[in-house]
Amino acid sequence: MGRKVLISFLGTGPVEKGANRREYRTANYHIDDNEYVRTFVADALTEHYGIDTVFMIGTVKSMWEELYRVFCAKRGVEIDEDYYAELGSISETATSKSKLELPDKKKIEKVLGRDSHIVLINYGLNEEEVNNNISAILSLEKDLKNGDELYVDITHSFRSLPLLVMNTLIYLQNVSGKAIQIKKISYGMLDIKNEIGYVPVVDLKKVLEVNDWIVGAYSFSEFGNAYKIAHLLKDIDKDAANRLTDFSNACNINNMLALQKSTQQLSGIKLDKLPPIAQMTVAPVVKEFIKTIGRFDSTSEFQYKLAKWHRDKHNYYAAYLTLVEAIVSYACEECYFNETDKDERDGAKKLIVTNPKFDYLKPIYRNVNNIRAHLAHAMDIKENNDQIKKVLNDAIETLKEVMIR
C-alpha cells in the first residue's frame, strides 16, 4: 500500500494583531462533517486524511517558524527555541531577492512526517522565476512512489502557484508512468469566513475530471483514439462506451469490415443524453467524425473516406493502407467481384494493372501501393517524408470524383 502524500503551500500571513510573534490566524475549517480549529489548513488535512508525508511549498518569506512550531506540537517533539527564532528572523526579513535557502531544512521536514520535503520557490515575478518554479514543482514527481495517494491543498500562497501544481497533476495523470492516485484537491474558502463563521474546505478534483474529458476529446479529434472517452463513459453510458471501444479496437487493428460496422454504430450514441461536460467535449468530436464519414453507398466509398480521415489525423500509414484497399474494393465493385473474398480481391489487383478499363487507376494504385509496401516492410524508400505525404494527398484528391458516388 502506498503513502498518503499531501502537497501544500505555505503563505506569509495574515498575522494575529497584538501577537508577540508571527502566527497564522486560527480558523474553523470544515472538512466533510468534521471541524478543525487550526492555524494551518495543512494541519487539519493531515489529521483528517491520516497523511504520512508532506511536500510543503513556499518562498523564503513564508512562515516556516510557525509551521515548525505547530508540527512540533502535533508530533510531540520538543521545539528547538534557537532554531525557531532563527527561522523567524530569516523569514521575517526575507524579500523577493533572497536566496532560496533555509538553515537545516531537515529539522522541519522531520516533524512534517516521513519522507517529507520542503520546496523553496521564487515569487514568480518574471519569466525566469516562473520557469524555475515550474521546474521545482515538477521535480516533486521524482519523490513520489508507485501506489502513492495524493492529496493537494491550494489554499495558501500566490494564486499563480496552485496553477502550476494543477498542471503538475495533469502531467502525473497523463504522462508519468507512476501509478499515483489523486484523491483530493482541497481549497479552504477563507474569503467567506466572516460571512458564515467558518471556512469550508471544498474538493476541486472536478477540475481534473474536466481536463480528462478535454484530453479524451482531443485524443479522438486529433488522432482518432476514443479509448479515453470510452473509459470516462463506462459508468455513465455503458452502451456508448462499448461502441467507442469497438471503434477504437477496429481502428487500431485496421479491421476494415469491423470498422465499417462500428462506424455505423457510432451514430446510435444518444449524445443528447450524456452529462453536460461530455456534451461539451465529446459530442462535437463524435458528430464531426460521423459527418466526415457521412453516408456511403459502397465499401470503396467508406474506405476512401476513412483513408482521408486517417490522413487528416496524421495517421499516414493507416491512410496509405486504407486507400490501397479502397482502390481494390472499387475495382471489385466495377467488375462485380465479391470485395470480401481474398481470391477475388487478388484478381481485382491484377486487373487494375492489366485491364485498360482501369488505366486511370493504374498509376495511382502503383504509386500508393509501392509506398505502402515499402513502409510495411521497413524497406529503403527513395521518397522523403514530405514526398510521401504529397503522394498521399495527391492520390486522395485525384480519386475524389471516382470514389464519392
PATORDREN-173448 format. One record per residue: x, y, z of N, C-alpha, C, O in turn. Coordinates in pm, whole numbers, plus 50000, padded with zeros to 5 digits. Layout:
XYZXYZXYZXYZ/...
end
This chain:
500854988050000500005000050000500885012550000501875013150073/500515022449917501305034649906501075044250021500225042050107/501835054850020501715065250122500565074650090500105075449976/500105081750192499205092950173500055105550176500635109050279/500135112350062501035123750046500225136550028499335137249944/500555146550109499915159750097500895169450033502035170950078/500445176149927501195187449870500465200049912499275201749882/501165208949981500515220950033501415233050014502615231849987/500815244750028501535257350013501545264850145500575264450221/502655271650172502805279550295502895294250258503765298350181/501975302250314501985316650286502725324450392503475318950473/502515337650391503205346550483502285352550589502785359750676/501035350050586500105356150682498705351950646498525342450570/497675358850699497755370650785498225367450926498205355850969/498655377750998499205376251132498225381751236497595392051214/498105374751347497215379351455497685392951509498865394951536/496745402251522497065415351577497445414151725496815406751800/498495421551766498885421751906499705409851949500115409052065/499955400551858500745388751895502215392551907502695401251835/502925385951999504345388952016505215380451924506445380651933/504565372951839505305365151739504395363451617503175365251625/505025359851503504215357751383503415344951399503975334251422/502115346051386501245334351394500135335651291499585346451271/499825324551226498645324451141497415326651229497385322451344/496425333151173495145333851242494495319951242494565312551143/493885316651353493175303851358491875304851278491295315651264/491455293651227490205293051153489525279951184490175269851214/488215280051178487425268051199487185261551063486255265150990/488045251851029487945245150899486925233850905486965225450996/486025233550810485035222750798485455213750682485445217950566/485805201350713486175191550611485195179950624485135173250727/484445177650518483345167950524482445171850642481935183150644/482245163150737481385166450853482195169350979481645169351089/483485171750964484345174051079484795188551088484925195350986/485045193251211485525206751234486925206351295487205198251384/487795215151246489155216051298489505230751316489525238451219/489785234751440490235248451467491745248351462492415243451553/492275253851355493715252851330494245265951271493475274051220/495555267851280496185279151212496475275751066496375284350979/496845263151040497135258850904496085248850858495735239550932/495575250650737494675240550683495425227350663494825216650671/496745228150637497535215850620497525207550747497535195250743/497495214350862497415207450991496115199550998496105187851037/495005205950960493705199250962493665187750862493135177050893/494225189850744494175179550639494995167250678494575155950652/496175169350739496995157850777496275149250879496395136950878/495525155750967494775148151068493555141351006493285129651033/492825148750924491575143550868491815131450778491075121650783/492845132250695493085121550597494165111650639494455102250566/494765113850757495805104650802497025105150713497545094750671/497495117250684498615119250591499915113950650500205115850768/500695107150565502005101950606503145111750574504055113650654/503055117950456504165125750402503655139150353502585139950292/504425149950379504015163350338505095169450249506275169450284/504685174550134505545182650050505045196950065503995200550012/505815205250137505395218950165506155228550074507385228350069/505415236850001505985245949903505795260249952504705264049994/506865268249948506745282249991507975290349954508995284849913/507865303349969509015312249949509815312850079509375307650182/510965319050075511765320550197511005328950299511195327350420/510145337850251509395346650340508195339750404507565345250494/507855327750359506725320550417506975318050566508115318750613/505915315150638506005314250783506525300550829505785292650888/507785297950800508375284850830508505282350980508355271051026/508775293051057508935290951201507615286751265507595278751358/506495292251215505195288551268504825274351229504245266851308/505165270651105504935256751061505715247051149505195236751192/506975250551176507825242251261507215240851400507145229851455/506775252251459506205251951594504945243451601504775235451693/504055245251503502775238051504502975223051489502335215151558/503875219051400504055204751377504915198151485504805186051508/505775205951552506465200451670505425196651776505485185751834/504475205751799503425203051897502565191251852502175182851934/502285190551724501435179851669502105166251685501435156351715/503425165751664504145152951670504685149851808505275139251830/504495159151904505025156852038506525158052043507185151152122/507095166951960508545169051954508885182052028508205192252009/509915181752110510325193752182510885203952084511755200752003/510375216052091510795226451998512195231552033512515233352150/512985233851933514305240051949514095255151938513935260451828/514085262052052513755276252054514735284651972514345294151906/516015280951977517005288551900516735287051750516805296751674/516445274851708516155272351566514875279651525514795285451417/513875279351613512605286251587512845301251567512305307251474/513655307051653513955321351643514735324551516514505334751452/515665315751479516455317851358515565317551234515695325951145/514665307851230513725307051118512885319651109512685325151001/512385324151224511545336151227512285348251176511725356351102/513535349751217514335361251175514555361151024514435371450957/514885349250971515135348050826513865350850747513885358450651/512775344650788511525345950714510985360250720510475365550621/511095366350837510515379750855511255390250774510635399850728/512545388550756513345398650685513555395150538514155402950464/513065383550494513275379150355512515388150257511485393950291/513055388950136512405396650029512375388049903512815376549903/511855393949797511795386749669513175383649615513315375049527/514215390449665515575388449615516395378849702517555376149673/515785373649808516525364749899516875351549830516125346749745/518025345849869518415332849818517435322249868516885323249978/517245312049786516315301249823517025291649919517415280549882/517175296450042517885288550143517205289850278516745300650315/517155278850352516745278750491517755270450569518285260750515/518045273950691519005265950769518405252450808517275251650856/519175241950786518815228550835517345225050808516575222450900/516975224950679515595221850640515115208450695513915206450718/516045199350716515655185850759514955186050895514175176950925/515235196250977514545197051106513035198951086512225192951157/512695207350989511265209550960510685197150893509585192650926/511435191750798510945180050724510685168250817509745160550795/511505166750920511355155551013510035156451089509365146251107/509655168451133508405169551209507175169151118506065166551165/507375171850988506245170950896505815156550872504655153950842/506755146950884506415132950862507455126150777508315132750718/507375113050770508395105350698508445109150550507415111050485/509665110050498509915113250357509375126850315509195129450196/509105135650412508565148850378509655157850319510855155950343/509205167650240510155176750175509655191050180508445193550177/510595200250189510315214550172510815218550033511925215149994/509985225749960510365230549827510325245849831509255251749846/511485252149816511575266649816511445271949673512085266949581/510625282149658510365287649525510485302749526510505308949632/510575308649407510615323149391509205328849395508215321549400/509135342049393507825348749388507155346849252505925347749241/507955344349149507395343249014507135356748951506105358848887/508085366048969507895379748922508255381548775507895391748715/508945371948715509315372948575509375358848516509175348948586/509655358248388509615345348319510645335548375510365323648387/511825340648408512855331848462512405325648595512585313748617/511825333848683511365328748811510205318948793510125308748862/509305321948700508205312748673508735299248625508275288748669/509715299648533510295287248482510985279348593510885267048598/511685286448682512335279648794511305273148887511515262148936/510195280248909509135274548994508515262248930508225252348998/508315262948798507775251248727508685239248746508225228248775/509985241448729510955230448744510935224848886510985212748906/510865234048985510875229649125509655221249158509765211049227/508485225449109507255218149140507185205049062506745194849115/507605205348936507615192948859508585182648918508395170548903/509625187648986510615178549044510015170049156510605159949195/508855173949208508205166049311507905151949262507825142549341/507725150649132507375137549076508395126849109508045115249129/509665130749115510715120949142510635115449284511135104549312/509995123049375509885118749515508585111149542508355106549653/507745109849438506525101949452506815087549414507675084849331/506075078249475506295064049453505045057549398503925062549415/505245046349330504105038849280503145035549393503565030949500/501885037949370500875034749469500555046049565499665044749649/501285057349555501005068649644499605074249618499135074849504/498955078349727497685085649718497995100349743498605103949843/497565108749650497965122849653496805131649697495705131049641/497075139949799496135150049847496795163649824497955165649860/496065172849765496655185749729495855196849795494625197049790/496565206249856495945217849921496405230349849497595233149843/495465237949794495825250149719495265262649786494945272449719/495155262149919494535273249993495435285550000494965296749976/496725283750031497595295050063498575298049949498635290949849/499335308949968500405313549879499845320849758498635322949746/500755324649666500355332149548499405323849462499555311649453/498455330449401497455323249319498085316249199497545306449149/499235321349152499865315149035500405301149066500485292748977/500765298649192501415286049227500475273949220500855263549168/499245275249273498325263949255498095260449108497865248849075/498145270549019498005267648876499125258348829498895249148751/500345260848878501475252248842501265238148895501555228348826/500765237049019500525223849075499435216548999499555204448976/498385223548960497315217148884497865211248755497475200348714/498765218548690499355213248567500295201648597500435192548515/500945201948714501745190448755500855178048771501235167048732/499695180048829498755168848846498305163348712498185151248695/498065172248617497675167948482498795159548422498545149348357/500045163948443501205156148397501225142448462501405132348394/501035141948593501075129248665499995119748613500225107648602/498825125148582497725116848535497945111648395497575100348364/498535119948308498555116748165499915112748110499995106948001/500995115748182502325113148127503165104148217503785094648170/503175107048346504015099448437503655084648436502475081048431/504665076148441504425061748443504145056248581503895044248597/504175064848682503935060048818502435058748845501635067148803/502075048048915500665045548947500275053849069500235048849181/499995066549044499665075949152498195079549142497705083149035/497505078649254496075081749256495865095349321496275097449436/495235104449250494925117649305493585116749377492545114949313/493615117949509492415115649590491605128549611490375128449597/492275139449645491575151749678492385163849631493615163549630/491685174449592492285187649571491505197249660490395201249626/492075200849774491355208349876491625223349867492755227749843/490565231049886490695245649887489885251150004488665249750009/490575257550099489905263850211489415277750173490225286450140/488105279850176487505292250128487535302850239486515306050301/488715308150263488915318050370488145330950346487805337950441/487855334150220487195346750187485795348050247485315359150268/485145336750274483775337750326483705334550475482615332450530/484865334050540484905330850683484045340550764483285336250851/484165353550738483435363550815481935362850791481135366450877/481565358250674480135357650639479435345950706478335347450759/480075334050705479385322150755479965316850886479415307550945/481085322750931481625319051061482565307151062483065303351168/482825301350948483775290250940484355289850798483905297150710/485345281350779485995280250648485675266550587486215256550632/484805266050488484555253250422485755249150337486295257150262/486145236650350487235231350266486575222850158486045212150185/486635227850035485935221249925486915213149842488115216049838/486385202949776487195194249690487055198749546485955198649491/488165202649485488165207449346488655196949248489125200249139/488545184249286489015173749196488255173649064488745168348963/487055179449064486275180248941487045187548830486825185048712/487965196648871488755203748771489565193848688489675195348567/490145183748755490915173648682490005164848598490395160448490/488785162448645487845154548566487485161848437487355155648331/487325175148447487075182948326488245181448230488055179948109/489465182048284490645180348198490665166548133491075165148017/490235156148206490165142748148489265142548026489605136547923/488115149048037487195149547922487835156947805487665153047689/488545167647836489205175447730490275167047661490385166947538/491085159847741492125151147685491495140247599491995137147491/490395134447647489715124047571489185129247438489345122847335/488565141047442488045146947319489175150247223489045148247102/490285155447277491435158847192492025146347127492355146347009/492165135647205492735123247152491915117847036492455113046936/490585118847050489725113946942489745123546823489845119246708/489665136546852489625146346744490925146646664490905147646542/492065145646737493355147246670493905134246614494535134146509/493665122946685494305110446647493315098946623493725088046582/492015101346647491035090746626491045080146734490555069046712/491605083446850491685073846960490585076947061490605087447126/489615067847074488455070347160488515062647292487525062347365/489645056447324489745048447446489505056947572488815052647664/490085068947576489935077447693488475081147715487975080747827/487795084847607486385088247618485585076247666484725077347753/485895064647608485165052347647485355049447795484405045547864/486575051347844486835048847987486025058348074485485054248177/485935070948034485185080748112483685077948110482965081448204/483215071748003481785069347987481315056048046480115053648057/482255047448085481875033748119480885032948235480065023748239/480945042448328479995042348440478815051748418477925052848503/478795058448303477735068048272476815062748164475585063048178/477415057748057476645052347944477435040547889478295042047802/477135028647940477895016747904477795013747755478765009547693/476615015947697476435013347554477345022347470478005017647377/477375035247503478235044647430479705040947448480485041547353/480085037047571481465033147598481855020947514482945020447457/480965011047506481244998947428481375002147280482254996747212/480515010847229480585014447086481905021447053482525018746950/482325030447142483575037547118484785028347132485765029847059/484715018847227485805009247242485895000247119486984997647068/484754995547071484744987246950485334994946832486094989346752/484985007646822485505015746713487025016946722487725015046623/487535020046843488975021846859489735008746835490805008746775/489174997546884489814984546859489904981746710490964977946660/488794983646639488784981046496489704990546421490364986746324/489765003146468490585013246403492075010046421492855010946326/492465006446542493885003946570494354990746510495524989446472/493454980946499493804968446432493734970146281494324962446205/492994980546238492704983146097491864971846036492064967945921/490934966746116489964956746071488844964346001487934969546067/488914965145869488034974345797486584970145798485694978745802/486324957245794484924952945800484324956245936483204961345945/485084953446042484604956846176484514971946193483614976946261/485434979246131485444993746142484244999846069483655009646115/483894993945957482724998745884481464997045967480605005945970/481354985746035480194983046120480184992146242479154997846276/481354993646308481395001646431481215016446400480695023846484/481625020946280481395034746241479905037546229479425047946273/479175028246171477725029846161477085029946300476085036846322/477665022246393477095021546528477305034346607476555037246700/478345041946571478595054446644477415063946633477135071546727/476725063646521475595072746503474445069346596473515077246612/474505057446659473455053346751473675058246894472815056146980/474825064846920475075070047055474125081647083474015090947002/473455081147194472495091647232473265103247296473325104647418/473865111647211474725122347257473995132447345474585138247436/472695134547318471945144247395471625139447536471165147147620/471875126547563471625120947696472875120947784472815117447902/474005124847727475255124947804475245136547904474525146247884/476045135648013476145146748108476705159148039477355158047936/476455171048096476845183648031478295184247986478585188647875/479245179848073480655180748036480965171947915481785175547831/480305160247907480515151447792479895157347666480445155947557/478745163847682478125170247566478995181547513479055183747392/479675188547602480525199747559481815195047492482285201347398/482375183947539483695179647492483645167947394484375167847295/482785158247422482775145947343481835146847224482195143147112/480615151747248479615151947142480115158647014479885153346906/480795170347022481245176746897482205168246815482095168046692/483135161046880484105153446802483485140746743483865136446634/482525134846816481825123146760480985127446641480965120846537/480285138746657479465143946546480335147346426479965144946311/481515152946454482425156646344482875144346267482945144546145/483165133446340483585121146272482445115546188482635111846073/481255114846248480105109446175479835117746049479535112245943/479955130946063479745139745948480835137645842480545137945723/482075135645888483185133645794482985121045710483175121245588/482605110145775482375097645702481065098545625480995094545509/480015103845691478735105845624478125092945572478485081945615/477225094445479476625082745414477645076845317478455084045260/477585063845299478415057445197477595046045137476915038545208/477695044945006476885035244933477675022844892477125013744828/478935022544927479765011044888480925009644985481255018845059/481544997844982482714995645066483855004945025484545010445111/484035006744895485145015144850484965029644893485935036344929/483725034544890483475048344933483785049945081484375059945122/483365040145163483675040745305485185040645327485705048645404/485885031645258487325030545278488055043145230489045047245290/487575049045123488175061545076488005072645179488965079745211/486785074145231486535084445333487355081845459487835091145523/487495068945493488285065445610489765068745588490435073545678/490265066145467491655069445435491875084545446492895088945499/490925092245397491025106845407491015111245554491755120245593/490165104845634490095108145777491415104845846491915112845926/491985093045816493285089445873494345099745834495165103745917/494315104045708495275114145663495115126945744496105132845787/493885131245764493625143545838494065142345985494375152446049/494085130046038494515127646176496005124046184496495119846289/496705125646073498155123446066498525108546084499675105346115/497565099646065497865085246067498195081045924497395074445858/499375084845878499685083945735499795069445686499345066345576/500395060845766500495046945720499105040645710498805033845612/498265042945810496905037645804496165043345684495365036345621/496425056045650495785062145534496235055245405495415052445317/497545052545394498045045345275497405031545263496905027845157/497435024145373496895010645371495415010645333494985002545252/494655019845391493225020445367492925025045224491985020145162/493725034345173493485039145037493765028244934493035027144835/494805020244956495075008944866493874999544863493434995244757/493344996444982492194987344988490954993644926490124986544869/490815006744937489675013544874489735012144723488705009944658/490935013444665491085011944519490754997744476490064995644376/491234987844553490954973744520489454971044534488874964144449/488834976244639487384974244656486614980544541485624974944494/487074992144496486414998744383486494990044258485514988644185/487664984244232487824975544116486914963244127486304959044029/486814957544247485914946244269484474950044236483764942544169/484054961744282482674966144258482424968444109481344965244058/483414973944040483264976443897483184963443817482554962943712/483834953043868483854940043797482844930143857482804918543817/482034934743952481054926244019481704914444091481154903444098/482894917144145483554907144229483074908944374482554919444412/483264898144452482964898944595484154905444664485234899544674/483954917844713485084925344771485544919844904486564924444957/484824910044962485254904245088485974890845068486424884645165/486074886244942486714873444913488164875944872488434884044784/489104869044936490524871544911490904868744766491584876844703/490464857344713490834853844576490304864044476491004867544381/489094868744497488524878444404489194892044419489324899444321/489604895444539490354907944556491714907044487492164916644425/492364895244497493634893244426493434894644276494284900144205/492314889444227492004890744084491814905244045492254909443937/491164912844129490944927044101492264934644098492434943744017/493204931044186494514937544187495224935644053495864944844002/495114923643996495744921043867495084929043756495764934243667/493764930143762493044937543659493384952343660493414958843556/493654957643780493984972043790495214975243707495284986043648/496184966143701497434968943630497474963043490498404965843415/496454954943451496474948743319495304952643230495444952843108/494164955843288492964958743210492914973543174492954982043263/492814976943043492744990943002491594998643067491625010943076/490594991243114489464997643180489915005843301489285015743338/491025001643362491495008143484492775016243462493535018643556/493005020543336494215028143308494315040843394495415044943431/493175046843425493185059143506493545056343652493975065243724/493345043543695493665039743833495095034443847495705035443953/495615028843737496885021643744498015029943804498645025143898/498315042043757499465049443814499235053143961500165053044041/498005056443994497725060044134497925047844223498565048544328/497365036544178497475024244258498935020144275499355016544385/499705020744167501115016644175501895025644270502665020644352/501705038744261502435048044347502085046044495502965045044580/500785045344522500325044044660500715030544718501195029644831/500505019844639500805006444689502315004344705502744997244796/503105010344618504555009044629505045015144761505845009044832/504575027044793504975033444919504445025445036505155023545135/503195020745027502625012645135503475000345163503734997045278/503904993545057504714981345073506064984445135506534977145222/506694995345090507984999045147507865002345296508724998545376/506815009445331506605012945471506295000645556506774999345668/505474991645501505054979745577506234970445605506284964045710/507174969745512508264960145525509584966745563510654960645552/509504979345607510694986645653511794986345548512974984645580/511404988145422512354988245312512845002445286512155012145316/514035003445231514565016545194513655022745089513215015944996/513385035545103512445042145014513055055144965513675062445042/512885058044837513535069944779512845082844819513485093344827/511525082244845510785094344881511065098245026511165089745114/511205111345049511325116045186509925117645245508925115445177/509865121645370508565122445438507605132245371506415129545358/508125143645330507265153445263506715147945131505555150245098/507555140845058507105135044932506075123844955505125122344878/506285116145062505325105545096503955111545126502935106245083/503955122445200502675128945230502055135045103500835134845088/502885140345014502375146444891501725135944800500665138444744/502365124344787501785113544705500405109744760499455107844684/500325108644891499055105144955498005115944929496875112844889/498365128544953497415139444934496945140444789495755142444763/497885138844695497525139544553496575128244515495625130344441/496845116144567496005104544535494595106444589493605103644521/494505111144712493185113344774492395123744695491195122044672/493055134444654492365144944579491955139944440490845142844395/492825132544373492525127544238491375117544239490555117444147/491325109244343490305098644347488945103344398487985095644401/488875115944438487635120844498486425118844408485395113844452/486535122744281485395121544191485055107044161483905103844133/486055098344166485815084244136485145077244254484205069544235/485615079944375485185072644491483875077544555483115069644610/483635090644547482425096144609481285095244509481255102544410/480365086244534479255084044441478285095944444477285095944373/
end
